[in-house]
Amino acid sequence: MMDLVADPGTDLFAPIPHGQGQTILRETLLVADHNAYHLGQFVTVRRLLGAWDGES
């Protein structure tokens, strides 16, 4: 995904040929949002297990 976005030849606003109107930009933001959600889950689990107090 990072290579696709970093490629100067990639039109972030063009519809994906095999999609239903989605763009590379939309899908990139969706991936970033999804990853941020799971990172938050990891933080929550570590706090619940007492493996990290969030203070550094």
C-alpha distance matrix in Angstrom:
0.0 3.8 5.4 5.1 6.3 8.5 10.0 13.4 13.8 11.2 13.4 11.7 15.0 15.6 15.8 13.6 16.2 16.4 16.0 18.9 18.3 14.8 12.7 9.1 10.5 12.0 9.3 7.3 10.8 11.4 8.8 10.3 13.7 13.4 12.7 15.4 17.7 17.5 18.1 21.1 22.3 22.3 24.4 26.7 27.3 28.0 30.4 32.1 32.6 34.0 31.5 30.6 32.6 30.0 32.5 31.7
3.8 0.0 3.8 5.4 5.2 6.0 8.5 11.8 13.3 11.3 13.8 12.2 15.8 17.0 17.9 16.2 19.0 19.6 19.2 21.9 20.8 17.4 14.8 11.0 11.4 13.7 11.6 8.7 11.6 13.2 10.6 10.7 14.5 14.9 13.4 15.6 18.5 18.4 18.2 21.3 22.9 22.6 24.2 26.9 27.7 28.0 30.3 32.4 32.8 33.7 31.1 29.9 31.8 29.0 31.1 29.9
5.4 3.8 0.0 3.8 5.5 5.1 6.0 9.8 10.9 9.7 12.9 12.4 16.2 16.7 17.9 16.0 18.3 19.2 19.5 22.5 21.5 18.4 15.6 11.8 13.1 15.7 13.7 11.3 14.7 16.2 13.8 14.4 18.1 18.4 17.0 19.4 22.2 21.9 21.8 25.0 26.5 26.0 27.8 30.5 31.1 31.3 33.8 35.8 36.1 37.1 34.3 33.2 35.2 32.5 34.5 33.1
5.1 5.4 3.8 0.0 3.8 5.6 5.4 8.7 8.8 6.7 9.7 9.3 12.8 13.1 14.2 12.3 14.6 15.8 16.1 19.1 17.9 15.0 12.1 8.5 10.3 13.0 11.2 9.5 13.1 14.6 12.9 14.0 17.4 17.8 17.3 19.7 22.2 22.3 22.7 25.6 27.1 27.1 29.0 31.4 32.2 32.8 35.1 36.9 37.5 38.7 36.2 35.0 36.9 34.1 36.3 35.2
6.3 5.2 5.5 3.8 0.0 3.8 5.5 7.8 9.1 6.6 8.7 7.3 11.1 12.4 14.1 13.1 16.0 17.5 17.1 19.5 17.7 14.6 11.3 7.7 8.1 11.3 10.4 7.9 10.9 13.2 12.0 12.3 15.6 16.8 16.3 18.1 20.9 21.5 21.6 24.2 26.1 26.3 27.7 30.2 31.4 31.9 33.9 36.0 36.8 37.7 35.4 33.9 35.4 32.4 34.4 33.4
8.5 6.0 5.1 5.6 3.8 0.0 3.8 6.2 8.7 7.8 10.5 10.1 13.8 15.2 17.3 16.4 19.0 20.7 20.6 23.1 21.3 18.3 14.9 11.4 11.5 14.9 14.1 11.3 14.0 16.6 15.0 14.8 18.3 19.6 18.5 20.1 23.2 23.7 23.2 26.0 28.0 27.8 29.0 31.9 33.0 33.1 35.1 37.5 38.0 38.7 36.1 34.5 36.1 33.0 34.7 33.2
10.0 8.5 6.0 5.4 5.5 3.8 0.0 3.8 5.3 5.5 9.0 9.9 13.5 14.0 16.3 15.3 17.3 19.4 19.9 22.6 20.8 18.3 14.9 11.6 12.7 16.2 15.4 13.3 16.4 18.7 17.3 17.7 21.1 22.2 21.4 23.3 26.2 26.6 26.4 29.3 31.1 31.0 32.4 35.1 36.1 36.4 38.5 40.7 41.2 42.1 39.5 38.0 39.7 36.7 38.4 37.0
13.4 11.8 9.8 8.7 7.8 6.2 3.8 0.0 3.8 5.5 7.9 9.7 12.7 13.4 16.4 16.2 18.2 20.8 21.2 23.5 21.2 19.1 15.5 12.8 13.4 17.1 17.1 15.2 17.9 20.5 19.8 19.8 23.1 24.6 24.1 25.5 28.5 29.3 29.0 31.6 33.7 33.8 35.0 37.6 38.9 39.1 41.1 43.4 44.1 44.8 42.3 40.6 42.0 38.8 40.4 38.9
13.8 13.3 10.9 8.8 9.1 8.7 5.3 3.8 0.0 3.8 6.4 9.2 11.8 11.4 14.2 13.9 15.2 18.1 18.9 21.3 19.3 17.7 14.2 12.1 13.5 17.0 16.9 15.8 18.7 20.9 20.4 21.1 24.2 25.4 25.3 27.1 29.7 30.4 30.6 33.3 35.1 35.3 36.8 39.3 40.4 40.9 43.0 45.0 45.8 46.7 44.3 42.8 44.3 41.3 43.1 41.8
11.2 11.3 9.7 6.7 6.6 7.8 5.5 5.5 3.8 0.0 3.8 5.9 8.8 8.6 11.1 10.7 12.7 15.4 15.7 18.1 16.0 14.1 10.6 8.3 10.0 13.3 13.1 12.3 15.2 17.3 17.0 17.9 20.8 22.0 22.2 24.0 26.4 27.3 27.8 30.3 32.0 32.5 34.0 36.3 37.5 38.3 40.2 42.1 43.0 44.1 41.8 40.4 41.9 38.9 40.9 39.9
13.4 13.8 12.9 9.7 8.7 10.5 9.0 7.9 6.4 3.8 0.0 3.8 5.5 5.5 8.8 9.7 11.9 14.9 14.7 16.3 13.7 12.2 8.7 7.6 8.7 11.8 12.7 12.4 14.7 16.8 17.4 18.3 20.6 22.2 22.9 24.4 26.6 28.0 28.6 30.7 32.5 33.4 34.8 36.9 38.3 39.3 41.0 42.8 44.0 45.2 43.1 41.5 42.8 39.6 41.7 40.9
11.7 12.2 12.4 9.3 7.3 10.1 9.9 9.7 9.2 5.9 3.8 0.0 3.8 5.8 8.3 9.3 12.5 14.9 13.7 15.1 12.4 10.1 6.3 4.9 4.9 8.3 9.5 9.1 11.0 13.3 14.2 14.9 17.0 18.8 19.6 20.9 23.1 24.7 25.3 27.2 29.1 30.2 31.5 33.4 35.0 36.1 37.6 39.4 40.8 41.9 40.0 38.3 39.5 36.3 38.5 37.9
15.0 15.8 16.2 12.8 11.1 13.8 13.5 12.7 11.8 8.8 5.5 3.8 0.0 3.8 6.5 8.9 11.9 14.5 13.0 13.5 10.2 8.8 5.5 6.6 6.2 8.3 10.6 11.2 12.3 14.3 16.0 16.8 18.3 20.2 21.6 22.7 24.4 26.4 27.3 28.8 30.7 32.2 33.4 35.0 36.8 38.1 39.5 41.1 42.7 43.9 42.3 40.5 41.5 38.3 40.6 40.2
15.6 17.0 16.7 13.1 12.4 15.2 14.0 13.4 11.4 8.6 5.5 5.8 3.8 0.0 3.8 6.4 8.6 11.7 10.8 11.6 8.7 8.3 5.6 7.2 8.7 10.2 11.6 12.9 14.7 16.0 17.5 19.0 20.5 21.9 23.5 25.0 26.5 28.2 29.4 31.1 32.7 34.1 35.6 37.2 38.7 40.1 41.7 43.1 44.6 46.1 44.4 42.9 44.1 41.1 43.4 43.1
15.8 17.9 17.9 14.2 14.1 17.3 16.3 16.4 14.2 11.1 8.8 8.3 6.5 3.8 0.0 3.8 6.1 8.6 7.2 7.9 5.3 5.4 4.5 7.3 9.4 9.6 10.5 12.9 14.6 15.0 16.7 18.8 19.9 20.8 22.8 24.6 25.6 27.1 28.8 30.5 31.6 33.3 35.1 36.3 37.6 39.4 41.0 42.1 43.7 45.4 43.8 42.6 43.8 41.0 43.7 43.6
13.6 16.2 16.0 12.3 13.1 16.4 15.3 16.2 13.9 10.7 9.7 9.3 8.9 6.4 3.8 0.0 3.8 5.7 5.1 7.6 6.7 5.8 5.4 6.7 10.0 10.1 9.5 12.0 14.4 14.3 15.3 18.0 19.3 19.5 21.4 23.7 24.6 25.7 27.5 29.5 30.3 31.8 33.9 35.2 36.1 37.9 39.8 40.8 42.1 43.9 42.2 41.3 42.8 40.2 43.0 42.8
16.2 19.0 18.3 14.6 16.0 19.0 17.3 18.2 15.2 12.7 11.9 12.5 11.9 8.6 6.1 3.8 0.0 3.8 5.6 8.1 8.3 8.9 9.1 10.4 13.7 13.8 13.1 15.7 18.2 17.8 18.6 21.5 22.9 22.8 24.6 27.1 27.9 28.7 30.8 32.8 33.4 34.8 37.1 38.3 39.1 40.9 43.0 43.8 45.0 47.0 45.2 44.5 46.2 43.6 46.5 46.3
16.4 19.6 19.2 15.8 17.5 20.7 19.4 20.8 18.1 15.4 14.9 14.9 14.5 11.7 8.6 5.7 3.8 0.0 3.8 7.0 8.8 9.1 10.5 11.6 15.0 14.4 13.0 15.9 18.3 17.2 17.9 21.2 22.2 21.6 23.6 26.3 26.7 27.3 29.6 31.6 31.8 33.3 35.8 36.8 37.3 39.4 41.5 42.1 43.2 45.4 43.8 43.3 45.1 42.8 45.8 45.9
16.0 19.2 19.5 16.1 17.1 20.6 19.9 21.2 18.9 15.7 14.7 13.7 13.0 10.8 7.2 5.1 5.6 3.8 0.0 3.8 5.7 5.8 8.2 10.1 12.9 11.5 10.5 14.0 15.8 14.4 15.8 19.0 19.5 19.1 21.5 23.9 24.1 25.1 27.5 29.2 29.5 31.3 33.7 34.4 35.2 37.4 39.3 39.8 41.2 43.4 41.9 41.3 42.9 40.6 43.6 43.9
18.9 21.9 22.5 19.1 19.5 23.1 22.6 23.5 21.3 18.1 16.3 15.1 13.5 11.6 7.9 7.6 8.1 7.0 3.8 0.0 3.8 5.7 9.1 12.0 14.0 12.0 11.9 15.6 16.6 15.2 17.3 20.2 20.2 20.0 22.9 24.9 24.8 26.2 28.7 30.0 30.3 32.5 34.7 35.1 36.1 38.5 40.1 40.5 42.2 44.4 43.3 42.5 43.8 41.5 44.6 45.1
18.3 20.8 21.5 17.9 17.7 21.3 20.8 21.2 19.3 16.0 13.7 12.4 10.2 8.7 5.3 6.7 8.3 8.8 5.7 3.8 0.0 3.8 6.5 10.1 11.5 9.8 10.9 14.2 14.9 14.3 16.8 19.2 19.3 19.8 22.6 24.2 24.5 26.2 28.5 29.6 30.4 32.6 34.4 35.1 36.4 38.6 40.1 40.8 42.5 44.5 43.3 42.2 43.4 40.8 43.7 44.0
14.8 17.4 18.4 15.0 14.6 18.3 18.3 19.1 17.7 14.1 12.2 10.1 8.8 8.3 5.4 5.8 8.9 9.1 5.8 5.7 3.8 0.0 3.8 6.9 8.3 6.4 7.1 10.4 11.3 10.7 13.0 15.4 15.8 16.3 18.9 20.6 21.1 22.8 24.9 26.2 27.1 29.1 30.9 31.8 33.1 35.2 36.7 37.5 39.2 41.1 39.8 38.7 39.9 37.2 40.1 40.4
12.7 14.8 15.6 12.1 11.3 14.9 14.9 15.5 14.2 10.6 8.7 6.3 5.5 5.6 4.5 5.4 9.1 10.5 8.2 9.1 6.5 3.8 0.0 3.8 5.3 5.2 6.3 8.6 10.0 10.6 12.5 14.4 15.4 16.5 18.5 20.1 21.2 22.9 24.5 26.1 27.4 29.1 30.7 32.0 33.4 35.1 36.7 37.9 39.4 41.0 39.5 38.2 39.4 36.5 39.2 39.1
9.1 11.0 11.8 8.5 7.7 11.4 11.6 12.8 12.1 8.3 7.6 4.9 6.6 7.2 7.3 6.7 10.4 11.6 10.1 12.0 10.1 6.9 3.8 0.0 3.8 5.5 5.2 6.0 8.6 9.7 10.5 12.2 14.1 15.2 16.4 18.3 19.9 21.2 22.4 24.4 25.9 27.1 28.8 30.4 31.7 33.1 34.9 36.3 37.6 39.1 37.3 36.0 37.3 34.5 37.0 36.7
10.5 11.4 13.1 10.3 8.1 11.5 12.7 13.4 13.5 10.0 8.7 4.9 6.2 8.7 9.4 10.0 13.7 15.0 12.9 14.0 11.5 8.3 5.3 3.8 0.0 3.8 5.5 5.1 6.2 8.5 9.9 10.6 12.2 14.1 15.4 16.5 18.4 20.2 21.1 22.7 24.6 26.0 27.2 28.9 30.6 31.9 33.3 34.9 36.5 37.7 36.0 34.4 35.4 32.4 34.8 34.5
12.0 13.7 15.7 13.0 11.3 14.9 16.2 17.1 17.0 13.3 11.8 8.3 8.3 10.2 9.6 10.1 13.8 14.4 11.5 12.0 9.8 6.4 5.2 5.5 3.8 0.0 3.8 5.5 5.2 6.2 8.7 10.0 10.5 12.2 14.3 15.4 16.5 18.6 20.0 21.3 22.9 24.7 26.0 27.3 29.0 30.7 32.0 33.3 35.0 36.5 35.1 33.6 34.6 31.7 34.4 34.5
9.3 11.6 13.7 11.2 10.4 14.1 15.4 17.1 16.9 13.1 12.7 9.5 10.6 11.6 10.5 9.5 13.1 13.0 10.5 11.9 10.9 7.1 6.3 5.2 5.5 3.8 0.0 3.8 5.4 4.9 6.2 8.6 9.8 10.3 12.2 14.2 15.2 16.7 18.3 20.0 21.2 22.8 24.6 25.9 27.2 28.9 30.5 31.7 33.2 34.8 33.3 32.1 33.4 30.8 33.6 33.7
7.3 8.7 11.3 9.5 7.9 11.3 13.3 15.2 15.8 12.3 12.4 9.1 11.2 12.9 12.9 12.0 15.7 15.9 14.0 15.6 14.2 10.4 8.6 6.0 5.1 5.5 3.8 0.0 3.8 5.3 5.1 6.3 8.6 9.8 10.7 12.4 14.3 15.6 16.5 18.6 20.2 21.3 22.9 24.6 26.0 27.3 29.0 30.6 31.9 33.2 31.4 30.0 31.3 28.5 31.1 30.9
10.8 11.6 14.7 13.1 10.9 14.0 16.4 17.9 18.7 15.2 14.7 11.0 12.3 14.7 14.6 14.4 18.2 18.3 15.8 16.6 14.9 11.3 10.0 8.6 6.2 5.2 5.4 3.8 0.0 3.8 5.4 5.1 6.1 8.5 9.9 10.5 12.3 14.4 15.3 16.6 18.6 20.1 21.2 22.8 24.6 26.0 27.2 28.8 30.5 31.7 30.3 28.6 29.5 26.6 29.2 29.3
11.4 13.2 16.2 14.6 13.2 16.6 18.7 20.5 20.9 17.3 16.8 13.3 14.3 16.0 15.0 14.3 17.8 17.2 14.4 15.2 14.3 10.7 10.6 9.7 8.5 6.2 4.9 5.3 3.8 0.0 3.8 5.5 5.1 6.1 8.6 9.9 10.6 12.5 14.3 15.5 16.8 18.7 20.3 21.4 22.9 24.7 26.1 27.3 29.0 30.6 29.3 28.0 29.1 26.5 29.5 29.9
8.8 10.6 13.8 12.9 12.0 15.0 17.3 19.8 20.4 17.0 17.4 14.2 16.0 17.5 16.7 15.3 18.6 17.9 15.8 17.3 16.8 13.0 12.5 10.5 9.9 8.7 6.2 5.1 5.4 3.8 0.0 3.8 5.5 5.1 6.1 8.6 9.9 10.8 12.2 14.3 15.5 16.7 18.6 20.1 21.3 22.8 24.6 25.9 27.2 28.8 27.1 26.0 27.5 25.0 28.0 28.1
10.3 10.7 14.4 14.0 12.3 14.8 17.7 19.8 21.1 17.9 18.3 14.9 16.8 19.0 18.8 18.0 21.5 21.2 19.0 20.2 19.2 15.4 14.4 12.2 10.6 10.0 8.6 6.3 5.1 5.5 3.8 0.0 3.8 5.5 5.2 6.2 8.7 10.1 10.5 12.4 14.4 15.5 16.7 18.6 20.2 21.3 22.8 24.6 26.0 27.1 25.5 23.9 25.1 22.3 25.0 25.0
13.7 14.5 18.1 17.4 15.6 18.3 21.1 23.1 24.2 20.8 20.6 17.0 18.3 20.5 19.9 19.3 22.9 22.2 19.5 20.2 19.3 15.8 15.4 14.1 12.2 10.5 9.8 8.6 6.1 5.1 5.5 3.8 0.0 3.8 5.5 5.1 6.2 8.8 9.9 10.7 12.6 14.6 15.6 16.8 18.7 20.3 21.4 22.9 24.7 26.0 24.8 23.3 24.2 21.5 24.4 25.0
13.4 14.9 18.4 17.8 16.8 19.6 22.2 24.6 25.4 22.0 22.2 18.8 20.2 21.9 20.8 19.5 22.8 21.6 19.1 20.0 19.8 16.3 16.5 15.2 14.1 12.2 10.3 9.8 8.5 6.1 5.1 5.5 3.8 0.0 3.8 5.5 5.2 6.5 8.8 10.1 10.9 12.8 14.7 15.6 16.9 18.8 20.4 21.4 23.0 24.7 23.5 22.5 23.8 21.6 24.9 25.6
12.7 13.4 17.0 17.3 16.3 18.5 21.4 24.1 25.3 22.2 22.9 19.6 21.6 23.5 22.8 21.4 24.6 23.6 21.5 22.9 22.6 18.9 18.5 16.4 15.4 14.3 12.2 10.7 9.9 8.6 6.1 5.2 5.5 3.8 0.0 3.8 5.4 5.2 6.2 8.7 9.8 10.7 12.6 14.4 15.4 16.7 18.6 20.1 21.2 22.7 21.0 19.9 21.6 19.3 22.4 22.7
15.4 15.6 19.4 19.7 18.1 20.1 23.3 25.5 27.1 24.0 24.4 20.9 22.7 25.0 24.6 23.7 27.1 26.3 23.9 24.9 24.2 20.6 20.1 18.3 16.5 15.4 14.2 12.4 10.5 9.9 8.6 6.2 5.1 5.5 3.8 0.0 3.8 5.5 5.0 6.3 8.7 10.0 10.7 12.5 14.4 15.5 16.8 18.6 20.2 21.2 19.9 18.2 19.3 16.7 19.7 20.3
17.7 18.5 22.2 22.2 20.9 23.2 26.2 28.5 29.7 26.4 26.6 23.1 24.4 26.5 25.6 24.6 27.9 26.7 24.1 24.8 24.5 21.1 21.2 19.9 18.4 16.5 15.2 14.3 12.3 10.6 9.9 8.7 6.2 5.2 5.4 3.8 0.0 3.8 5.5 5.2 6.5 9.0 10.1 10.8 12.6 14.6 15.6 16.7 18.7 20.2 19.4 18.1 19.1 17.0 20.4 21.6
17.5 18.4 21.9 22.3 21.5 23.7 26.6 29.3 30.4 27.3 28.0 24.7 26.4 28.2 27.1 25.7 28.7 27.3 25.1 26.2 26.2 22.8 22.9 21.2 20.2 18.6 16.7 15.6 14.4 12.5 10.8 10.1 8.8 6.5 5.2 5.5 3.8 0.0 3.8 5.3 4.8 6.4 8.7 9.7 10.5 12.4 14.3 15.2 16.5 18.4 17.1 16.5 18.2 16.5 20.0 21.1
18.1 18.2 21.8 22.7 21.6 23.2 26.4 29.0 30.6 27.8 28.6 25.3 27.3 29.4 28.8 27.5 30.8 29.6 27.5 28.7 28.5 24.9 24.5 22.4 21.1 20.0 18.3 16.5 15.3 14.3 12.2 10.5 9.9 8.8 6.2 5.0 5.5 3.8 0.0 3.8 5.3 5.1 6.5 8.8 10.0 10.8 12.6 14.4 15.5 16.7 15.1 13.8 15.5 13.4 16.8 17.5
21.1 21.3 25.0 25.6 24.2 26.0 29.3 31.6 33.3 30.3 30.7 27.2 28.8 31.1 30.5 29.5 32.8 31.6 29.2 30.0 29.6 26.2 26.1 24.4 22.7 21.3 20.0 18.6 16.6 15.5 14.3 12.4 10.7 10.1 8.7 6.3 5.2 5.3 3.8 0.0 3.8 5.4 5.1 6.3 8.7 10.0 10.7 12.4 14.3 15.4 14.6 13.1 13.9 11.9 15.5 16.9
22.3 22.9 26.5 27.1 26.1 28.0 31.1 33.7 35.1 32.0 32.5 29.1 30.7 32.7 31.6 30.3 33.4 31.8 29.5 30.3 30.4 27.1 27.4 25.9 24.6 22.9 21.2 20.2 18.6 16.8 15.5 14.4 12.6 10.9 9.8 8.7 6.5 4.8 5.3 3.8 0.0 3.8 5.4 5.1 6.2 8.6 9.9 10.5 12.3 14.2 13.6 13.0 14.4 13.4 17.2 18.9
22.3 22.6 26.0 27.1 26.3 27.8 31.0 33.8 35.3 32.5 33.4 30.2 32.2 34.1 33.3 31.8 34.8 33.3 31.3 32.5 32.6 29.1 29.1 27.1 26.0 24.7 22.8 21.3 20.1 18.7 16.7 15.5 14.6 12.8 10.7 10.0 9.0 6.4 5.1 5.4 3.8 0.0 3.8 5.4 5.2 6.1 8.6 9.9 10.6 12.2 10.8 10.5 12.6 11.8 15.4 16.7
24.4 24.2 27.8 29.0 27.7 29.0 32.4 35.0 36.8 34.0 34.8 31.5 33.4 35.6 35.1 33.9 37.1 35.8 33.7 34.7 34.4 30.9 30.7 28.8 27.2 26.0 24.6 22.9 21.2 20.3 18.6 16.7 15.6 14.7 12.6 10.7 10.1 8.7 6.5 5.1 5.4 3.8 0.0 3.8 5.5 5.2 6.2 8.6 10.0 10.5 9.5 8.0 9.4 8.2 11.9 13.6
26.7 26.9 30.5 31.4 30.2 31.9 35.1 37.6 39.3 36.3 36.9 33.4 35.0 37.2 36.3 35.2 38.3 36.8 34.4 35.1 35.1 31.8 32.0 30.4 28.9 27.3 25.9 24.6 22.8 21.4 20.1 18.6 16.8 15.6 14.4 12.5 10.8 9.7 8.8 6.3 5.1 5.4 3.8 0.0 3.8 5.5 5.2 6.2 8.6 9.8 10.1 9.3 10.1 9.8 13.6 15.9
27.3 27.7 31.1 32.2 31.4 33.0 36.1 38.9 40.4 37.5 38.3 35.0 36.8 38.7 37.6 36.1 39.1 37.3 35.2 36.1 36.4 33.1 33.4 31.7 30.6 29.0 27.2 26.0 24.6 22.9 21.3 20.2 18.7 16.9 15.4 14.4 12.6 10.5 10.0 8.7 6.2 5.2 5.5 3.8 0.0 3.8 5.4 5.1 6.1 8.5 8.5 9.2 11.0 11.6 15.3 17.4
28.0 28.0 31.3 32.8 31.9 33.1 36.4 39.1 40.9 38.3 39.3 36.1 38.1 40.1 39.4 37.9 40.9 39.4 37.4 38.5 38.6 35.2 35.1 33.1 31.9 30.7 28.9 27.3 26.0 24.7 22.8 21.3 20.3 18.8 16.7 15.5 14.6 12.4 10.8 10.0 8.6 6.1 5.2 5.5 3.8 0.0 3.8 5.5 5.1 6.1 5.0 5.6 8.1 9.1 12.4 14.2
30.4 30.3 33.8 35.1 33.9 35.1 38.5 41.1 43.0 40.2 41.0 37.6 39.5 41.7 41.0 39.8 43.0 41.5 39.3 40.1 40.1 36.7 36.7 34.9 33.3 32.0 30.5 29.0 27.2 26.1 24.6 22.8 21.4 20.4 18.6 16.8 15.6 14.3 12.6 10.7 9.9 8.6 6.2 5.2 5.4 3.8 0.0 3.8 5.4 5.0 6.0 5.3 5.8 7.4 10.7 13.3
32.1 32.4 35.8 36.9 36.0 37.5 40.7 43.4 45.0 42.1 42.8 39.4 41.1 43.1 42.1 40.8 43.8 42.1 39.8 40.5 40.8 37.5 37.9 36.3 34.9 33.3 31.7 30.6 28.8 27.3 25.9 24.6 22.9 21.4 20.1 18.6 16.7 15.2 14.4 12.4 10.5 9.9 8.6 6.2 5.1 5.5 3.8 0.0 3.8 5.4 7.7 8.5 9.1 11.1 14.2 17.0
32.6 32.8 36.1 37.5 36.8 38.0 41.2 44.1 45.8 43.0 44.0 40.8 42.7 44.6 43.7 42.1 45.0 43.2 41.2 42.2 42.5 39.2 39.4 37.6 36.5 35.0 33.2 31.9 30.5 29.0 27.2 26.0 24.7 23.0 21.2 20.2 18.7 16.5 15.5 14.3 12.3 10.6 10.0 8.6 6.1 5.1 5.4 3.8 0.0 3.8 5.3 7.8 9.5 12.1 14.9 17.1
34.0 33.7 37.1 38.7 37.7 38.7 42.1 44.8 46.7 44.1 45.2 41.9 43.9 46.1 45.4 43.9 47.0 45.4 43.4 44.4 44.5 41.1 41.0 39.1 37.7 36.5 34.8 33.2 31.7 30.6 28.8 27.1 26.0 24.7 22.7 21.2 20.2 18.4 16.7 15.4 14.2 12.2 10.5 9.8 8.5 6.1 5.0 5.4 3.8 0.0 3.8 5.5 6.6 9.8 11.9 14.3
31.5 31.1 34.3 36.2 35.4 36.1 39.5 42.3 44.3 41.8 43.1 40.0 42.3 44.4 43.8 42.2 45.2 43.8 41.9 43.3 43.3 39.8 39.5 37.3 36.0 35.1 33.3 31.4 30.3 29.3 27.1 25.5 24.8 23.5 21.0 19.9 19.4 17.1 15.1 14.6 13.6 10.8 9.5 10.1 8.5 5.0 6.0 7.7 5.3 3.8 0.0 3.8 6.9 9.3 11.5 12.9
30.6 29.9 33.2 35.0 33.9 34.5 38.0 40.6 42.8 40.4 41.5 38.3 40.5 42.9 42.6 41.3 44.5 43.3 41.3 42.5 42.2 38.7 38.2 36.0 34.4 33.6 32.1 30.0 28.6 28.0 26.0 23.9 23.3 22.5 19.9 18.2 18.1 16.5 13.8 13.1 13.0 10.5 8.0 9.3 9.2 5.6 5.3 8.5 7.8 5.5 3.8 0.0 3.8 5.6 7.8 9.5
32.6 31.8 35.2 36.9 35.4 36.1 39.7 42.0 44.3 41.9 42.8 39.5 41.5 44.1 43.8 42.8 46.2 45.1 42.9 43.8 43.4 39.9 39.4 37.3 35.4 34.6 33.4 31.3 29.5 29.1 27.5 25.1 24.2 23.8 21.6 19.3 19.1 18.2 15.5 13.9 14.4 12.6 9.4 10.1 11.0 8.1 5.8 9.1 9.5 6.6 6.9 3.8 0.0 3.8 5.4 8.3
30.0 29.0 32.5 34.1 32.4 33.0 36.7 38.8 41.3 38.9 39.6 36.3 38.3 41.1 41.0 40.2 43.6 42.8 40.6 41.5 40.8 37.2 36.5 34.5 32.4 31.7 30.8 28.5 26.6 26.5 25.0 22.3 21.5 21.6 19.3 16.7 17.0 16.5 13.4 11.9 13.4 11.8 8.2 9.8 11.6 9.1 7.4 11.1 12.1 9.8 9.3 5.6 3.8 0.0 3.8 6.5
32.5 31.1 34.5 36.3 34.4 34.7 38.4 40.4 43.1 40.9 41.7 38.5 40.6 43.4 43.7 43.0 46.5 45.8 43.6 44.6 43.7 40.1 39.2 37.0 34.8 34.4 33.6 31.1 29.2 29.5 28.0 25.0 24.4 24.9 22.4 19.7 20.4 20.0 16.8 15.5 17.2 15.4 11.9 13.6 15.3 12.4 10.7 14.2 14.9 11.9 11.5 7.8 5.4 3.8 0.0 3.8
31.7 29.9 33.1 35.2 33.4 33.2 37.0 38.9 41.8 39.9 40.9 37.9 40.2 43.1 43.6 42.8 46.3 45.9 43.9 45.1 44.0 40.4 39.1 36.7 34.5 34.5 33.7 30.9 29.3 29.9 28.1 25.0 25.0 25.6 22.7 20.3 21.6 21.1 17.5 16.9 18.9 16.7 13.6 15.9 17.4 14.2 13.3 17.0 17.1 14.3 12.9 9.5 8.3 6.5 3.8 0.0
